[in-house]
Amino acid sequence: MSLEDQTIQNFITLVETQWPLFADCQAELEQLQANLPSDKEEMSDTIADWCESHPAILDALDAISQQPQSDRVPGHQGNAPPPPDPKLYQEMLQNAMRRNQPPSKTKP
């Protein structure tokens, strides 16, 4: 897996598993997600640049990056499938954000 794929996937994992880190910057995160480039290398660079302006998130991303990554899927013989394309990464990030946002309050 390329460094770009790892950065993007680790960031998505961070959004899914450590949502409280994003509590004070949800609008910025939404803007980031809406403006992600369609090229994996540019997407990875954009995410890394955004994280640099959010030190707690950058530290958490670095911690995830230090964890050993497996190239195999549990229970699967052979190599893992190829990483998703950039459009799928954008959808994955958007879905992770939606799952973690508090439900909107609607009037009865």
Secondary structure, DSSP 8 states (H G I E B T S, - for coil): --HHHHHHHHHHHHHHH-GGGGGGGHHHHHHHHHT--SSHHHHHHHHHHHHHTSHHHHHHHHHHHHS---SS-TT-SS-------HHHHHHHHHHHHHHHS-------
